[in-house]
Amino acid sequence: MVAEVRPDYPSEYAAMTAVAGMLGIGSPETIRTWIRRQQVDAGDRPGVTTDAAVEIKRLKRENAELRRPVEPAPYT
């Protein structure tokens, strides 16, 4: 949506502000964040993709669990 209205505004941020207003979003920063995330995910901008971030989070959780001490089995 920002790309569609961008020619009507003097800057990308001005277009983001307009789109935020159209969508009832309080801050154009929210729109900017979404656009930057999409650019990273598409490979158009450097950074960690959403899929990679999810995988890293999963691996960190798994690593933390594997490092936890093993509880000895109760004697019966």
N, CA and C atoms as an extended XYZ file, in Angstrom:
228
Properties=species:S:1:pos:R:3:atomname:S:1:resname:S:1:resid:I:1 pbc="F F F"
N         0.823       -1.184        0.000 N   MET     1
C         0.000        0.000        0.000 CA  MET     1
C         0.879        1.265        0.000 C   MET     1
N         1.954        1.231        0.784 N   VAL     2
C         2.866        2.376        0.806 CA  VAL     2
C         3.478        2.576       -0.570 C   VAL     2
N         3.874        1.481       -1.221 N   ALA     3
C         4.475        1.586       -2.554 CA  ALA     3
C         3.498        2.209       -3.552 C   ALA     3
N         2.219        1.928       -3.378 N   GLU     4
C         1.212        2.456       -4.297 CA  GLU     4
C         1.027        3.966       -4.148 C   GLU     4
N         1.096        4.465       -2.902 N   VAL     5
C         0.857        5.892       -2.678 CA  VAL     5
C         2.148        6.702       -2.616 C   VAL     5
N         3.290        6.038       -2.631 N   ARG     6
C         4.586        6.709       -2.495 CA  ARG     6
C         4.786        7.867       -3.473 C   ARG     6
N         4.408        7.730       -4.752 N   PRO     7
C         4.620        8.846       -5.694 CA  PRO     7
C         3.858       10.119       -5.306 C   PRO     7
N         2.824        9.988       -4.485 N   ASP     8
C         2.012       11.144       -4.102 CA  ASP     8
C         2.606       11.933       -2.937 C   ASP     8
N         3.714       11.464       -2.361 N   TYR     9
C         4.292       12.081       -1.166 CA  TYR     9
C         5.769       12.401       -1.382 C   TYR     9
N         6.273       13.399       -0.659 N   PRO    10
C         7.666       13.815       -0.856 CA  PRO    10
C         8.706       12.825       -0.318 C   PRO    10
N         8.284       11.928        0.594 N   SER    11
C         9.232       10.951        1.141 CA  SER    11
C         8.505        9.651        1.456 C   SER    11
N         9.292        8.603        1.614 N   GLU    12
C         8.702        7.311        1.975 CA  GLU    12
C         8.034        7.407        3.341 C   GLU    12
N         8.659        8.130        4.267 N   TYR    13
C         8.090        8.251        5.608 CA  TYR    13
C         6.753        8.998        5.577 C   TYR    13
N         6.641       10.005        4.724 N   ALA    14
C         5.375       10.724        4.580 CA  ALA    14
C         4.289        9.782        4.060 C   ALA    14
N         4.653        8.917        3.121 N   ALA    15
C         3.703        7.929        2.612 CA  ALA    15
C         3.306        6.949        3.713 C   ALA    15
N         4.279        6.541        4.536 N   MET    16
C         3.982        5.635        5.651 CA  MET    16
C         3.033        6.288        6.650 C   MET    16
N         3.256        7.573        6.912 N   THR    17
C         2.390        8.309        7.835 CA  THR    17
C         0.962        8.356        7.297 C   THR    17
N         0.825        8.595        6.008 N   ALA    18
C        -0.496        8.646        5.385 CA  ALA    18
C        -1.188        7.285        5.459 C   ALA    18
N        -0.464        6.225        5.155 N   VAL    19
C        -1.035        4.876        5.186 CA  VAL    19
C        -1.421        4.505        6.619 C   VAL    19
N        -0.597        4.858        7.585 N   ALA    20
C        -0.924        4.583        8.989 CA  ALA    20
C        -2.247        5.261        9.349 C   ALA    20
N        -2.418        6.495        8.899 N   GLY    21
C        -3.670        7.200        9.152 CA  GLY    21
C        -4.853        6.525        8.482 C   GLY    21
N        -4.664        6.065        7.236 N   MET    22
C        -5.745        5.387        6.503 CA  MET    22
C        -6.173        4.105        7.198 C   MET    22
N        -5.194        3.411        7.765 N   LEU    23
C        -5.476        2.126        8.403 CA  LEU    23
C        -5.838        2.256        9.882 C   LEU    23
N        -5.755        3.472       10.405 N   GLY    24
C        -6.073        3.685       11.814 CA  GLY    24
C        -4.991        3.170       12.753 C   GLY    24
N        -3.765        3.123       12.257 N   ILE    25
C        -2.633        2.682       13.070 CA  ILE    25
C        -2.020        3.933       13.681 C   ILE    25
N        -1.805        3.914       14.988 N   GLY    26
C        -1.368        5.098       15.710 CA  GLY    26
C        -0.016        5.648       15.300 C   GLY    26
N         0.893        4.796       14.870 N   SER    27
C         2.248        5.259       14.601 CA  SER    27
C         2.731        4.796       13.235 C   SER    27
N         3.295        5.704       12.464 N   PRO    28
C         3.877        5.288       11.177 CA  PRO    28
C         5.081        4.371       11.377 C   PRO    28
N         5.654        4.387       12.580 N   GLU    29
C         6.786        3.502       12.884 CA  GLU    29
C         6.380        2.036       12.746 C   GLU    29
N         5.130        1.722       13.069 N   THR    30
C         4.618        0.355       12.910 CA  THR    30
C         4.673       -0.052       11.441 C   THR    30
N         4.225        0.820       10.576 N   ILE    31
C         4.259        0.546        9.129 CA  ILE    31
C         5.702        0.382        8.664 C   ILE    31
N         6.588        1.278        9.128 N   ARG    32
C         7.998        1.208        8.734 CA  ARG    32
C         8.604       -0.132        9.134 C   ARG    32
N         8.303       -0.582       10.352 N   THR    33
C         8.817       -1.865       10.830 CA  THR    33
C         8.320       -3.017        9.961 C   THR    33
N         7.046       -3.001        9.606 N   TRP    34
C         6.491       -4.059        8.751 CA  TRP    34
C         7.170       -4.063        7.382 C   TRP    34
N         7.386       -2.880        6.831 N   ILE    35
C         8.017       -2.789        5.506 CA  ILE    35
C         9.451       -3.305        5.569 C   ILE    35
N        10.205       -2.886        6.572 N   ARG    36
C        11.595       -3.338        6.700 CA  ARG    36
C        11.656       -4.855        6.890 C   ARG    36
N        10.746       -5.421        7.673 N   ARG    37
C        10.703       -6.868        7.898 CA  ARG    37
C        10.439       -7.584        6.582 C   ARG    37
N         9.516       -7.070        5.785 N   GLN    38
C         9.204       -7.681        4.491 CA  GLN    38
C        10.408       -7.603        3.568 C   GLN    38
N        11.131       -6.498        3.604 N   GLN    39
C        12.317       -6.344        2.761 CA  GLN    39
C        13.408       -7.340        3.159 C   GLN    39
N        13.596       -7.559        4.453 N   VAL    40
C        14.581       -8.544        4.922 CA  VAL    40
C        14.146       -9.942        4.490 C   VAL    40
N        12.866      -10.262        4.702 N   ASP    41
C        12.364      -11.591        4.336 CA  ASP    41
C        12.468      -11.855        2.837 C   ASP    41
N        12.341      -10.799        2.035 N   ALA    42
C        12.432      -10.944        0.577 CA  ALA    42
C        13.879      -10.971        0.093 C   ALA    42
N        14.826      -10.682        0.988 N   GLY    43
C        16.230      -10.666        0.601 CA  GLY    43
C        16.680       -9.342        0.007 C   GLY    43
N        15.829       -8.332        0.083 N   ASP    44
C        16.167       -7.022       -0.476 CA  ASP    44
C        16.952       -6.151        0.500 C   ASP    44
N        17.035       -6.585        1.749 N   ARG    45
C        17.697       -5.801        2.797 CA  ARG    45
C        18.437       -6.787        3.698 C   ARG    45
N        19.627       -6.425        4.169 N   PRO    46
C        20.344       -7.359        5.049 CA  PRO    46
C        19.652       -7.480        6.409 C   PRO    46
N        19.797       -8.648        6.998 N   GLY    47
C        19.216       -8.880        8.320 CA  GLY    47
C        18.791      -10.324        8.473 C   GLY    47
N        18.290      -10.654        9.647 N   VAL    48
C        17.840      -12.007        9.952 CA  VAL    48
C        16.376      -12.125        9.536 C   VAL    48
N        16.070      -13.104        8.703 N   THR    49
C        14.695      -13.294        8.240 CA  THR    49
C        13.821      -13.784        9.385 C   THR    49
N        12.526      -13.639        9.197 N   THR    50
C        11.564      -14.094       10.201 CA  THR    50
C        11.719      -15.591       10.439 C   THR    50
N        11.848      -16.370        9.374 N   ASP    51
C        12.003      -17.825        9.515 CA  ASP    51
C        13.278      -18.170       10.276 C   ASP    51
N        14.361      -17.473        9.978 N   ALA    52
C        15.624      -17.732       10.673 CA  ALA    52
C        15.511      -17.363       12.148 C   ALA    52
N        14.830      -16.255       12.450 N   ALA    53
C        14.660      -15.840       13.846 CA  ALA    53
C        13.849      -16.867       14.628 C   ALA    53
N        12.820      -17.422       14.004 N   VAL    54
C        12.008      -18.459       14.655 CA  VAL    54
C        12.858      -19.699       14.918 C   VAL    54
N        13.670      -20.090       13.935 N   GLU    55
C        14.530      -21.266       14.085 CA  GLU    55
C        15.590      -21.037       15.163 C   GLU    55
N        16.180      -19.861       15.199 N   ILE    56
C        17.179      -19.543       16.225 CA  ILE    56
C        16.554      -19.619       17.606 C   ILE    56
N        15.360      -19.079       17.753 N   LYS    57
C        14.670      -19.115       19.045 CA  LYS    57
C        14.398      -20.555       19.473 C   LYS    57
N        13.949      -21.386       18.514 N   ARG    58
C        13.678      -22.793       18.817 CA  ARG    58
C        14.950      -23.506       19.250 C   ARG    58
N        16.046      -23.260       18.532 N   LEU    59
C        17.314      -23.915       18.853 CA  LEU    59
C        17.859      -23.457       20.209 C   LEU    59
N        17.703      -22.190       20.542 N   LYS    60
C        18.139      -21.710       21.850 CA  LYS    60
C        17.352      -22.371       22.969 C   LYS    60
N        16.055      -22.510       22.771 N   ARG    61
C        15.200      -23.171       23.768 CA  ARG    61
C        15.618      -24.636       23.931 C   ARG    61
N        15.855      -25.305       22.793 N   GLU    62
C        16.286      -26.705       22.830 CA  GLU    62
C        17.648      -26.827       23.516 C   GLU    62
N        18.565      -25.928       23.218 N   ASN    63
C        19.893      -25.931       23.821 CA  ASN    63
C        19.799      -25.748       25.334 C   ASN    63
N        18.956      -24.813       25.767 N   ALA    64
C        18.783      -24.579       27.208 CA  ALA    64
C        18.236      -25.822       27.889 C   ALA    64
N        17.310      -26.507       27.240 N   GLU    65
C        16.736      -27.718       27.823 CA  GLU    65
C        17.782      -28.831       27.905 C   GLU    65
N        18.611      -28.955       26.901 N   LEU    66
C        19.639      -29.996       26.903 CA  LEU    66
C        20.723      -29.724       27.951 C   LEU    66
N        20.919      -28.467       28.311 N   ARG    67
C        21.921      -28.118       29.320 CA  ARG    67
C        21.413      -28.284       30.747 C   ARG    67
N        20.107      -28.396       30.915 N   ARG    68
C        19.547      -28.573       32.253 CA  ARG    68
C        20.042      -29.878       32.847 C   ARG    68
N        20.354      -29.889       34.145 N   PRO    69
C        20.815      -31.135       34.766 CA  PRO    69
C        19.711      -32.191       34.740 C   PRO    69
N        20.126      -33.431       34.579 N   VAL    70
C        19.195      -34.538       34.537 CA  VAL    70
C        18.864      -34.932       35.978 C   VAL    70
N        17.585      -35.030       36.266 N   GLU    71
C        17.150      -35.465       37.605 CA  GLU    71
C        17.290      -36.983       37.686 C   GLU    71
N        17.902      -37.459       38.772 N   PRO    72
C        18.005      -38.918       38.915 CA  PRO    72
C        16.623      -39.538       39.119 C   PRO    72
N        16.473      -40.756       38.598 N   ALA    73
C        15.199      -41.463       38.754 CA  ALA    73
C        15.017      -41.856       40.222 C   ALA    73
N        13.792      -41.771       40.715 N   PRO    74
C        13.555      -42.148       42.129 CA  PRO    74
C        13.740      -43.655       42.328 C   PRO    74
N        14.254      -44.011       43.484 N   TYR    75
C        14.411      -45.427       43.832 CA  TYR    75
C        13.072      -45.983       44.271 C   TYR    75
N        12.740      -47.130       43.766 N   THR    76
C        11.480      -47.746       44.212 CA  THR    76
C        11.709      -49.100       44.805 C   THR    76
